[in-house]
Amino acid sequence: MPFANPDQTCGRTAAVVRFEPKVPNAAGPTNGGYATCPDALSVTCMSTFRNAKPSDATRCFEIETAAYEGDDAATLKKISKRIEEYPDGFLILEVQGEIVGFINCGCAHDVEMSDEEFKELVGHDPDAPNAVIMSVVVDPAHQGRGLSRALMTEFVDRMRKVGKSAIFLMCKEHHVPLYERFGYSYLQPSTSDHGGMTWHEMSMML
């Protein structure tokens, strides 16, 4: 059963310490050849995106268990399998070289959001047109900086570039407005009771 539950990644308000990271200025030298970032917390200044590799599994598991509630969290075995079988659908977010968040997905021709076996990538086809998100996670220590939005924006962009037609996810009711702001449309309540909770299905056409 795929789900996206940024309980402690997007909905939390955090105090922000302002500082001024600097990046090379391609337009010409200012400030000694560097340009001050217009937004001190801009992910374009502080972070990088890449696909996961097997050695990332342990760190991703640490973040998953820190950010998800109880049975919501995927096991280390599941995370390792997702990286091994579909690294192109496992997007890593790094800030200053440290993994701080990720999104992972599988792909399907016919999407059944409540399918528990899909968590094991049973039925996954990398060439299928629909991406089905299983986790959207940011380390609690890095929350409140807009990283979840940046991560989702990058993920959507990559799925569009590889020719996917749509992205599907499930979330809790209080996250529906959040995903609507990200560009998703509400579909319906899900029949899934994963973790004994109520889930809602959403999608985005690409």
C-alpha positions as CSV (number, residue, x, y, z in Angstrom):
1,M,0.0,0.0,0.0
2,P,1.6,3.3,-1.1
3,F,1.2,6.3,1.1
4,A,2.6,9.7,1.6
5,N,2.5,11.0,5.1
6,P,4.6,14.1,5.8
7,D,3.2,14.3,9.4
8,Q,6.5,15.7,10.6
9,T,7.8,17.0,7.4
10,C,5.4,19.6,6.0
11,G,2.9,20.5,8.7
12,R,5.3,21.6,11.4
13,T,6.1,25.2,12.2
14,A,9.7,25.8,13.1
15,A,11.9,28.7,14.2
16,V,14.3,29.7,11.4
17,V,17.8,30.9,12.0
18,R,18.7,33.3,9.2
19,F,22.1,33.2,7.6
20,E,23.6,34.0,4.2
21,P,25.1,31.1,2.3
22,K,27.0,32.1,-0.8
23,V,27.2,30.4,-4.2
24,P,29.4,31.1,-7.3
25,N,28.1,34.0,-9.3
26,A,28.0,33.0,-13.0
27,A,26.9,36.5,-14.0
28,G,30.1,38.1,-12.7
29,P,32.1,38.6,-9.5
30,T,30.4,40.3,-6.6
31,N,31.2,39.8,-3.0
32,G,34.6,38.5,-4.0
33,G,33.3,36.3,-6.8
34,Y,30.3,34.9,-4.9
35,A,26.6,36.0,-4.9
36,T,24.6,36.0,-1.7
37,C,21.6,33.8,-1.9
38,P,18.4,35.8,-2.0
39,D,16.8,33.4,0.4
40,A,19.0,32.1,3.1
41,L,17.1,28.8,3.2
42,S,16.8,28.3,-0.6
43,V,17.4,24.7,-1.5
44,T,19.0,25.8,-4.8
45,C,21.8,27.3,-2.6
46,M,22.0,24.6,0.1
47,S,20.9,21.2,-1.3
48,T,21.3,18.7,-4.1
49,F,19.1,15.9,-5.5
50,R,20.2,12.5,-6.7
51,N,18.9,9.0,-7.1
52,A,19.5,6.6,-4.2
53,K,22.2,3.9,-4.1
54,P,22.3,0.8,-1.8
55,S,24.6,2.4,0.7
56,D,21.9,5.1,1.4
57,A,19.4,2.5,2.9
58,T,20.4,2.8,6.5
59,R,20.3,6.6,6.6
60,C,16.9,6.6,4.8
61,F,15.6,4.1,7.3
62,E,16.7,6.3,10.2
63,I,14.8,9.3,8.7
64,E,11.8,7.1,7.9
65,T,11.5,5.9,11.5
66,A,12.0,9.3,12.9
67,A,9.4,11.0,10.8
68,Y,6.6,8.3,10.5
69,E,4.3,7.0,13.2
70,G,4.6,3.4,14.3
71,D,3.6,1.0,11.6
72,D,3.6,3.8,9.0
73,A,7.3,3.5,8.6
74,A,8.8,1.1,6.1
75,T,11.3,-1.5,7.3
76,L,15.0,-1.3,6.4
77,K,14.4,-4.4,4.2
78,K,11.6,-2.7,2.2
79,I,13.7,0.5,1.8
80,S,16.7,-1.5,0.6
81,K,14.5,-3.4,-1.9
82,R,13.0,-0.2,-3.3
83,I,16.4,1.3,-3.9
84,E,17.7,-1.9,-5.5
85,E,14.7,-2.5,-7.8
86,Y,13.9,1.1,-8.8
87,P,16.6,3.6,-8.0
88,D,15.2,6.0,-10.6
89,G,12.1,6.3,-8.5
90,F,14.0,6.9,-5.2
91,L,14.9,10.5,-5.0
92,I,17.4,11.7,-2.3
93,L,17.7,15.2,-1.0
94,E,21.0,16.2,0.5
95,V,21.8,19.4,2.4
96,Q,25.6,20.1,2.6
97,G,26.3,16.5,1.8
98,E,24.0,15.0,4.4
99,I,20.9,13.0,3.4
100,V,17.9,14.8,4.9
101,G,14.9,13.6,2.9
102,F,13.6,11.4,0.1
103,I,10.6,10.4,-2.0
104,N,10.3,6.8,-3.3
105,C,7.8,5.3,-5.7
106,G,6.9,2.4,-7.9
107,C,5.1,2.4,-11.2
108,A,1.9,0.7,-12.3
109,H,-0.4,0.4,-15.3
110,D,-3.5,0.0,-13.2
111,V,-3.3,1.9,-9.9
112,E,-4.9,0.2,-6.9
113,M,-3.9,2.5,-4.0
114,S,-4.9,0.1,-1.2
115,D,-2.7,-2.7,-2.6
116,E,-0.5,-3.7,0.3
117,E,1.7,-5.9,-1.9
118,F,2.8,-2.8,-3.9
119,K,4.9,-1.8,-0.9
120,E,7.1,-4.7,-1.8
121,L,7.0,-3.5,-5.5
122,V,4.8,-6.5,-6.4
123,G,3.3,-5.4,-9.7
124,H,5.8,-2.6,-10.2
125,D,6.8,-2.0,-13.9
126,P,9.4,0.8,-14.4
127,D,7.9,1.4,-17.9
128,A,4.3,1.8,-16.6
129,P,2.9,5.3,-17.0
130,N,1.7,5.9,-13.4
131,A,4.1,6.7,-10.6
132,V,2.8,5.7,-7.2
133,I,4.4,7.4,-4.2
134,M,5.1,5.4,-1.1
135,S,7.0,7.8,1.1
136,V,7.6,11.6,1.3
137,V,10.0,12.1,4.2
138,V,12.2,14.9,5.6
139,D,14.4,14.5,8.7
140,P,12.6,16.2,11.6
141,A,15.9,18.1,12.3
142,H,15.5,19.9,8.9
143,Q,11.8,20.6,8.9
144,G,10.2,24.0,8.5
145,R,12.5,25.1,5.7
146,G,10.4,24.3,2.6
147,L,12.4,21.2,1.8
148,S,9.3,19.0,1.3
149,R,8.0,21.3,-1.4
150,A,11.4,21.4,-3.0
151,L,11.7,17.6,-2.9
152,M,8.2,17.2,-4.4
153,T,8.8,19.8,-7.1
154,E,12.0,18.0,-8.1
155,F,10.3,14.6,-8.1
156,V,7.4,15.8,-10.2
157,D,9.8,17.4,-12.7
158,R,11.8,14.1,-13.0
159,M,8.7,12.0,-13.5
160,R,7.5,14.4,-16.2
161,K,10.9,14.2,-18.0
162,V,10.8,10.4,-18.1
163,G,7.4,10.4,-19.6
164,K,5.1,9.5,-16.7
165,S,1.4,10.4,-17.2
166,A,0.4,10.8,-13.6
167,I,1.5,10.6,-10.0
168,F,-0.7,9.0,-7.2
169,L,-0.4,9.1,-3.5
170,M,-2.3,8.6,-0.2
171,C,-2.2,10.9,2.7
172,K,-4.1,11.6,5.9
173,E,-7.0,14.0,5.9
174,H,-5.2,17.0,7.4
175,H,-2.6,16.8,4.6
176,V,-5.1,17.0,1.8
177,P,-4.9,20.8,1.6
178,L,-1.1,20.6,1.6
179,Y,-1.0,18.3,-1.4
180,E,-3.6,20.4,-3.2
181,R,-1.2,23.3,-2.8
182,F,1.5,21.0,-4.4
183,G,-0.8,20.5,-7.4
184,Y,-2.6,17.3,-6.5
185,S,-6.3,16.7,-6.9
186,Y,-8.4,14.9,-4.4
187,L,-9.8,11.5,-5.6
188,Q,-11.6,9.7,-2.8
189,P,-11.3,8.2,0.7
190,S,-9.1,5.0,0.4
191,T,-10.2,1.6,1.4
192,S,-6.8,1.1,3.0
193,D,-6.6,0.9,6.7
194,H,-2.8,0.8,6.9
195,G,-1.6,1.3,10.5
196,G,-5.2,1.4,11.6
197,M,-5.6,4.9,10.1
198,T,-7.8,6.6,7.5
199,W,-6.2,7.5,4.2
200,H,-7.2,9.7,1.3
201,E,-6.2,9.2,-2.4
202,M,-4.9,12.0,-4.5
203,S,-3.3,12.3,-8.0
204,M,-1.6,14.7,-10.3
205,M,-1.8,14.5,-14.1
206,L,1.5,15.3,-15.8
